[in-house]
Amino acid sequence: MPPRARSARLPHWRAALSTVGTPLVGIAGFIAAWWAAVVVLDVAPYIVPGPPAVAAAIRDQPGYLLQNAAVTLGEAMAGFALAIASAVLLGTILAASRRLERALYPMLLTLSSTPKPVFAPLLITIGGFGAGPKVVLVWLMCFFPIALATSTGLTATSAEFVELAQSLNASRWTTFLKFRVPAALPHIFGGLRIALPLALIGATVAELFGATQGLGVVIQNAGTNAALAWAAIVVLAAMSINLFYALTATLRALAPWIRHTTA
């Protein structure tokens, strides 16, 4: 029996348990490996503390970590939202004009391969220590994956779909909305999945170069308190994981047919 058919026959509670339990097992395995490595290799606690020390740091200063996590999350989500709006628009324009795509695509690829954190000091110098420079850096890091994914998806529509639209005398706008956009959604969603972790990375990197709040500031000001710095890193990782699964759930709710029409 094919794996998809077997999974379809699983009770809902077992499928949900597998969906939630499997990642938890992976996380537990990672924590166990981290703890074992620290103990076996006798790593100094001021370099890499063990999980109990990090857990104690989170327990002792939850308000401090959560307050700064909220700042980093706000910066990341603001830049991510701006990147989605602008990148999807540009990707759509590029897909609609082959000449414009040929003119701009090499520049987009060049800018996409440029390490965005190099712009952080310049942005801080121009915009100061507020949220603005962090949002701009997040936008820079997220914009290109989404724009390239949107353009690729909209230009990769199957010829059969286009021929079907033509046979139905569909207008260009109808063909775009009813055929090209649904066919491009897997590509666009892939770009969003790539860009989302970059949003938190961009916000944290910008905070390291100059900020008064945020998890980057917590890491920078931790000094010799390695447990606190690693606690901030753990909070960042937890935020990234939860955002990724929230995005995946949102995409499945908006486009449930993708799971059944792709390998």
Secondary structure, 3 states (H helix, E strand, C coil): CCHHHHHHHCCHHHHHHHHHHHHHHHHHHHHHHHHHHHHHCCCCCCCCCCHHHHHHHHHHCHHHHHHHHHHHHHHHHHHHHHHHHHHHHHHHHHHHCHHHHHHHHHHHHHHHCCCHHHHHHHHHHHHCCCHHHHHHHHHHHHHHHHHHHHHHHHHCCCHHHHHHHHHCCCCHHHHHHHHHHHHHHHHHHHHHHHHHHHHHHHHHHHHHHCCCCCHHHHHHHCCCCHHHHHHHHHHHHHHHHHHHHHHHHHHHHHCCCHHHHCC
